[in-house]
Amino acid sequence: MKYLLLICVIALLSSSPSQANNLDKLGYITEQYAPFNYVDEKGDTRGLAVDILRKVWGKLGVKQQDIRVLPWARGYYLTLQKPNTVLFSTTRIDSRESLFKWACPIAYLRVVLVAKKSADISLESLDDLSKYRLVAVRADVGEQMLLERGVDDTKIHLANQLDNAFKMLERDRMDLLSGGRLQFLAESRS
């Protein structure tokens, strides 16, 4: 399935410079989600979504803002609790539609299930998932997509970060990992 990956709550590139005064009063949160947003080996925040956000700031005359990099579930929770908070990049799905003000679509995200090749797993329908141990990152699109499709929440083990979920898969503690394909590809190369 493909879903729009977006930066939420920020002004569009076509916004007027007069809105810049409001943008520098916002708090910015992201997570490790390469290639869109991540902290590099030098400790600098990088990625496609970070670059877009910085270009918006530049176009609108906003000084560079601090970007907090937090585990996804914590950033997601804080954004829902604290006014004037920007969470990026965020996948736009039905269950999140009314939670945010959305802006700046930047990519399409394919949500997939991955397994170790040696597991030789074949799925014919969603019902087949009940035979397997599932893992997803807490509050991430991988978990939310499983829930939207009726998978029993007690069958989904939740990890705080993607690297922990990958370790569970690698160590045969879980059979399938649900999440964004591009992120999986970026994580497997690191």
Stockholm file with secondary structure:
# STOCKHOLM 1.0

chainA/1-190         MKYLLLICVIALLSSSPSQANNLDKLGYITEQYAPFNYVDEKGDTRGLAVDILRKVWGKLGVKQQDIRVLPWARGYYLTLQKPNTVLFSTTRIDSRESLFKWACPIAYLRVVLVAKKSADISLESLDDLSKYRLVAVRADVGEQMLLERGVDDTKIHLANQLDNAFKMLERDRMDLLSGGRLQFLAESRS
#=GR chainA/1-190 SS CEEEEEEESSCCTTSCGGGHHHHTTSEEEECCBTTTBEECTTSCEESHHHHHHHHHHHHHTCCCCCEEECCHHHHHHHHHHSTTEEECSEEECGGGGGGSCEEEEEEEEEEEEECCGGGCCCCSSGGGGGGSCEEEETTSHHHHHHHHTTCCGGGEEEESSHHHHHHHHHTTSCSEEEEEHHHHHHHHHC
#=GC SS_cons         CEEEEEEESSCCTTSCGGGHHHHTTSEEEECCBTTTBEECTTSCEESHHHHHHHHHHHHHTCCCCCEEECCHHHHHHHHHHSTTEEECSEEECGGGGGGSCEEEEEEEEEEEEECCGGGCCCCSSGGGGGGSCEEEETTSHHHHHHHHTTCCGGGEEEESSHHHHHHHHHTTSCSEEEEEHHHHHHHHHC
//
